[in-house]
Structure formats: structure tokens, C-alpha cells
Amino acid sequence: MIDLRSDTATLPSPGMRRAMAEADVGDEQRREDPTVLRLERMAAAFLGQEDAVYLPTATMANQIALAILGERGTELFVEATAHIMISELGGAAMHSGLQTRGVVGDRGRIAPEQLPPPVHPSDAHHRPRPSVLAIENTHNSSGGTVWPLADVQAVTAAARDLGMRLHLDGARVANAAVALGLPAAEVCRGFDTVTLCLSKGLGAPLGAVIAGSEELMRKARVEKHRFGGAMRQAGVIAAAGVYALEHNVARLADDHARARRLGEALVGAGVAVDLEQVQTNFVQIDVGAMGVETGDALQRLRDAGVGLTATVNHGVLRAVTHLDITDQDISEAISAIPAALGAHGGA
Ligand SMILES: Cc1ncc(COP(=O)(O)O)c(C=O)c1O
């Protein structure tokens, strides 16, 4: 199967496996694992932050960020289809006592005027105080779309004026940076905490980091232990993260080019794709607009040897390119997808 379901589908490459096998290791929980310490230093530099903490998953990174930035009984603002809102099982409420307000965005982006007006002192006894703004870049549910930096700066400045703290769910911030042609540190500037996932486009089998100031990362280490994320000889997996940061960042441009090629060819074959949304490694296909039901479309595609997934958007599937998808795979998908969906002609 040509597995375009997600960029989490990547398998560790031979070079990455060698690095894992040869990793120097120690007790990570005691901060004695040299490979984990190296990865944390590299990730902090990559993200332009003082320090970083190695974690098993990006969900844990997001949840730790909310735990250290939030305050019980206050409000977390996120875009209505962000991962934190729809895919973390209400963790913000469960772990951190936060009330989450989902704001309907434009391609995942929230505008400054969508933030709440300041709480007037006469209202402070009953209105929850907005305490955290979390944004997602790239934005998964919107098809891997990238926030222009000016939009990030506008909404984060407005949130700061309201006294809010800022988290970037940058699970795919390396994709955003490559798409913008900027260092990742630039894309992460101004946030208190940043999540980076190592097991999506970067190709590690697992692992993520949270990054931020030294003071916040001290708190993050406490929460990491509390969440049960403090490990032992974790250098074996952290070595995959080191390898990913050294070898797999710049090459994300190849995934983006393949997604673009796929998207353009599908449009040419009469498949409903909004090319404006194809900004990184996702191609969203509106099978609903083509009169095909989602489950039926997925089955037909599977039968044709192509794996896609449904999205949170009704009638919309996604194809995601990653480092195990070749030019040849894209050529085959370009023939198989329109045929499976019964597309007719070009646009
Ligand atoms: C934007 C975003 N944040 C966080 C996550 C969580 O990643 P993990 O599966 O490593 O917990 C995902 C996973 O798809 C994601 O897309």
C-alpha cells in the first residue's frame, strides 16, 4: 500500500537504526543519559529556546505546557479544530483544570479580534480569566497550513496585552519553517513554550520535546515525572531524535514538493483539491464535493492500493507525504486516486 495516511507512518531508516543501536545511554530520570541531554540541547537551539525536555509524545508535551502555563479555573483559548481541542481527550480540563474555549479559525488561524475583551474588575468574580493561548503551526485539521509570521505576531501580541501566556503546538513546526524558508527558531519566537514532534515528518519512531525558558523547563521536568514520562536508558530512542534533527529537517522540502505535485495532478484529473491549502505535506481531497461518501471513498482507495484517512472536516480526506513516500509512489497515486474516486477530466 502507498501509505499516505499520516507522516507518523515513517519507519526508522537504516542510518537512524544504526545511530539508535550505537547510542551512549544512562539513567535519563537522573539526567545521566548523554544522548538525551544532547538531544535536549540540540532541540532547544533548533527552537530558539533556553532549554528543552525530551518526552515520549507531542500530546504529553502539549499537556505539560498547559499544566505549567495555566492556572486552575481560568480559560485556555485554542482554535476550534486544533489537536489540543479535539484530540487530547479533554486533557486540559483533566490535568490542569482549564476551561477550553475553541475559536473558529480561518485555515487554523485565530485573529486578534477573536480574543476576549479584558475582564473588567467588576466582572472578575464570575468571568474566568483568559490565561493561555495555544496555537498550532502547521495546522493539522486545516491541511497542514502555515501561519504567516505577521499573523502569529498580531495574535500573540494581543494575547500578551491581555496577560495571557503563549504555547505553540509546533508538532510540525519544522514543516512550517521549511515552507516559510525561515529558521524554526524564528517561527517559535515569542512563545513561552513550544512542542516539537520528532515522530512525524522528522521520521523518528517516537519522541517529542517541549522547549522554553530554563525556569519553565524546570517545571516541565516536574510535570514530566508526574505524567509518568521520566524514563531510564532513553538514549536508544533519543538517538533517533538526534539523527532526525541532523538529517531530516531540510529534506521536508521534498515532502512538500511531492504533496504539491500530487495536489496539482489531482486537480488536473478532476479531483476536488483546494490547492491554496496545499502548503506543506498534506493534500486534502473533498470527496463529498465529488458525491462520494467518506467510508466508501476510503475503501475504494484502499482497494486501489492507496491509504488515506478521513479528517475532522466532513467529506474531506487527506493524503500526507513523508520520507517513506517516493516520486514513484506519487506517480502511482496520481493514477490510482482519480480512478478510484471516479473523477472525470481536468479542471
Ligand atoms: C498538531 C499536533 N499536535 C500534537 C499531536 C500529538 O502527537 P503524538 O501522537 O505524538 O502525541 C499531533 C498528532 O497528530 C498533532 O498533529
Boltz pocket constraint, residues with backbone or C-beta under 6 A from the ligand:
constraints:
  - pocket:
      binder: B
      contacts: [[A, 56], [A, 57], [A, 58], [A, 59], [A, 60], [A, 62], [A, 83], [A, 84], [A, 136], [A, 138], [A, 140], [A, 169], [A, 171], [A, 172], [A, 197], [A, 199], [A, 207], [A, 208]]
      max_distance: 6.0
